[in-house]
């Protein structure tokens, strides 16, 4: 059984360095992400576990033989690789140059390993017109498979009118957008998550809760803004079992029916037609069963969140799911092949 994982990350050193001033200013706690005390906590060996940040960044820098070797050791056939580096936080006058260079580097890696690696583009969101141009180049010329955005494109979300042209280009090219988490708005973080022990505040703000909540809000704002009614081919990917949203779809439909939203369908119907879900390494069967029941396995694609999580137990978990062989192949590779236009 082929296994394709699609939330697997790289870092771009130049972008990380350029964005560092803003990151430190807006999220000074981010250095405690995947801290040694959290990583050292005993975890089962049959599912992914946290990797210390320094080690994860070292692994993420490798787009060649080391990554392929790690994939081979865990029987993973292909990764769709994306940058976790926040390109939208670099100075505007550097954004185009740095994102183009990062996309060129990723495309070079995918050409060197065409059956093992694919890639998501990074865009210079600071300049939406330039973002459209880079999206077109990344997909048409470089062969990248979509776009990943780590967090917000700026101080607002993608439903802001200034990003309409980027959504239009995604719609026209028919490539997906992965809405990945990043740190929450500083004003939100200060009120909702601060004031606890430093490590607790950091993890609560980020991977334990805060950035999942914000990423789920991002998806909901796109739905409620009518973006999917304007851009009917637009497809979005949401990790971590949908960043909380699937578990509240019924409630959202009850409180925000079409008579309130002005949309032509319910939130659930829009979600099922435009959002794909991945587990992002959160291998927990009750979550899987819920997504299977509410969203359906035809919208589920596998992902591990490497190298911020280990690859432990990836294939075993998929192979042991209580589903038919047809469903297993769909989840493991066919859904990804369909969405990204990969060879079967």
Long-range contacts (C-beta under 8 A, 24 or more apart in sequence): 1-318, 1-319, 1-328, 1-329, 1-332, 1-333, 2-77, 2-78, 2-329, 2-332, 2-333, 3-75, 3-76, 3-77, 3-78, 3-302, 3-314, 3-315, 3-318, 3-332, 3-333, 4-76, 4-77, 4-78, 4-79, 4-80, 4-301, 4-302, 4-332, 4-333, 4-336, 4-337, 4-342, 5-76, 5-78, 5-79, 5-80, 5-302, 5-303, 5-304, 5-306, 5-314, 6-79, 6-80, 6-178, 6-237, 6-278, 6-301, 6-302, 6-303, 6-336, 6-340, 7-80, 7-82, 7-178, 7-180, 7-239, 7-278, 7-280, 7-281, 7-303, 7-304, 7-305, 8-79, 8-80, 8-81, 8-82, 8-303, 8-304, 8-305, 8-306, 8-307, 9-60, 9-81, 9-82, 9-83, 9-84, 9-305, 9-306, 9-307, 9-308, 10-60, 10-61, 10-63, 10-81, 10-82, 10-83, 10-84, 10-106, 11-57, 11-60, 11-61, 11-83, 11-84, 11-85, 12-83, 12-85, 12-87, 12-98, 12-101, 12-102, 12-105, 12-122, 13-61, 14-98, 14-101, 14-102, 15-83, 15-85, 15-86, 15-87, 15-90, 15-98, 15-99, 15-102, 15-122, 16-85, 18-90, 18-91, 18-94, 18-98, 19-85, 19-86, 19-87, 19-89, 19-90, 22-86, 22-89, 23-86, 23-89, 23-183, 26-183, 26-186, 27-183, 27-186, 27-189, 27-205, 29-198, 29-201, 29-202, 29-205, 29-206, 30-183, 30-202, 30-206, 31-202, 32-198, 32-199, 32-202, 32-203, 33-202, 33-203, 33-206, 33-207, 34-207, 34-308, 35-199, 35-202, 35-203, 37-199, 38-199, 38-203, 44-313, 45-312, 45-313, 46-312, 46-313, 46-316, 46-317, 47-281, 47-283, 47-284, 47-312, 47-313, 47-317, 48-281, 48-283, 48-304, 48-305, 48-306, 48-309, 48-310, 48-311, 48-312, 48-313, 48-314, 49-309, 49-310, 49-312, 50-308, 50-309, 51-307, 51-308, 51-309, 51-310, 55-307, 56-307, 56-308, 59-306, 59-307, 60-84, 60-307, 60-308, 63-105, 63-106, 63-109, 63-117, 64-109, 64-112, 64-113, 67-117, 68-113, 68-116, 68-117, 70-306, 70-311, 71-116, 71-311, 73-311, 74-311, 74-312, 74-314, 74-315, 75-314, 75-315, 76-304, 76-311, 76-314, 76-315, 77-115, 77-116, 77-333, 78-115, 78-116, 78-117, 78-118, 78-333, 78-336, 78-342, 79-116, 79-117, 79-118, 79-306, 80-117, 80-118, 80-119, 80-120, 80-145, 80-146, 80-336, 80-340, 81-106, 81-109, 81-110, 81-117, 81-118, 81-119, 81-120, 82-119, 82-120, 82-122, 82-148, 82-178, 82-180, 83-120, 83-122, 83-148, 83-150, 84-150, 84-180, 84-308, 85-122, 85-150, 86-150, 86-151, 86-182, 87-122, 87-123, 87-124, 87-125, 88-124, 88-125, 88-126, 88-149, 88-150, 88-151, 88-152, 88-153, 88-154, 90-126, 92-126, 92-127, 95-124, 95-125, 95-126, 95-127, 95-130, 96-124, 96-127, 96-130, 96-134, 98-124, 99-123, 99-124, 99-134, 100-134, 100-137, 103-134, 103-137, 103-138, 103-142, 103-144, 104-142, 106-144, 107-138, 107-142, 107-143, 107-144, 110-143, 110-144, 111-143, 118-144, 118-145, 118-340, 118-342, 119-144, 119-145, 120-144, 120-145, 120-146, 120-147, 120-148, 120-178, 121-146, 121-147, 121-148, 122-147, 122-148, 123-147, 123-149, 123-166, 125-149, 125-153, 125-154, 125-163, 125-166, 126-154, 128-162, 128-163, 128-165, 128-166, 129-165, 131-163, 131-166, 132-165, 132-166, 132-168, 132-169, 135-166, 135-169, 135-170, 135-173, 136-169, 136-173, 139-173, 139-175, 140-173, 145-175, 145-176, 145-340, 145-341, 145-342, 146-170, 146-175, 146-176, 146-177, 146-178, 146-237, 146-340, 147-175, 147-176, 147-177, 147-178, 148-177, 148-178, 148-180, 149-177, 149-178, 149-179, 149-180, 150-180, 150-181, 150-182, 151-180, 151-181, 151-182, 151-183, 151-211, 151-214, 151-215, 152-182, 152-185, 152-214, 152-218, 155-185, 157-217, 157-218, 157-221, 157-222, 158-218, 158-221, 158-222, 158-227, 159-221, 159-222, 159-224, 159-225, 159-227, 164-230, 167-227, 167-230, 167-231, 167-234, 168-231, 170-231, 170-234, 171-231, 171-232, 171-233, 171-234, 172-233, 174-233, 174-235, 175-340, 176-235, 176-236, 176-237, 176-276, 176-339, 176-340, 177-234, 177-235, 177-236, 177-237, 178-236, 178-237, 178-239, 179-215, 179-218, 179-219, 179-236, 179-237, 179-238, 179-243, 180-215, 180-239, 181-206, 181-207, 181-211, 181-212, 181-214, 181-215, 181-239, 181-240, 181-243, 182-211, 182-214, 183-210, 183-211, 184-210, 184-211, 184-213, 184-214, 185-214, 188-214, 212-240, 212-243, 212-244, 213-243, 213-244, 215-239, 215-240, 215-243, 216-242, 216-243, 216-244, 216-245, 218-243, 219-243, 219-245, 219-271, 219-275, 220-245, 220-252, 220-267, 223-263, 223-267, 223-270, 223-271, 223-274, 224-256, 224-261, 224-263, 224-267, 226-262, 226-263, 228-270, 228-273, 228-274, 229-263, 229-264, 234-274, 235-274, 235-275, 235-276, 235-339, 236-274, 236-275, 236-276, 237-275, 237-276, 237-277, 237-278, 237-301, 237-339, 238-275, 238-276, 238-277, 238-278, 239-277, 239-278, 239-279, 239-280, 239-303, 239-305, 240-278, 240-279, 240-280, 240-282, 241-277, 241-278, 241-279, 241-280, 241-282, 241-287, 241-290, 241-291, 242-275, 242-277, 242-291, 242-295, 245-271, 245-275, 246-271, 246-277, 246-290, 246-291, 246-294, 246-295, 247-290, 249-294, 271-295, 272-296, 272-299, 275-299, 276-300, 276-301, 276-335, 276-339, 277-301, 278-302, 278-303, 279-303, 280-304, 280-305, 280-309, 281-305, 281-306, 281-309, 283-313, 283-314, 283-317, 285-321, 288-321, 292-323, 297-323, 297-327, 297-330, 297-331, 297-335, 298-330, 298-335, 299-335, 300-331, 300-335, 301-331, 301-335, 301-336, 301-339, 302-331, 302-332, 302-336
